[in-house]
């Protein structure tokens, strides 16, 4: 039996947690640009009734937008 902290549903994708409001806004803004350029929404939402910014924000909140955090070790070799 799983404890309260170990409960994981298989229907929900595993994604990183958004650690700040700033990161949430940056991710949503980048995704909104993709939607404005013709990308399809990754969640089931009526694109006619909702603006791309709202769709993007909802996608990020639901974990439908994958991302990874850069660390100091992820810099390109050109910077060295």
Buried (B, 14 or more C-beta within 10 A) or exposed (E): EEEEEEEEEEEEEEEEEBEEEEBBEBBBEEBBEBBEEEBEBBEEBEEEEBEBBBBBBBBBBBBBBEBEEEEEEEEEEEEE
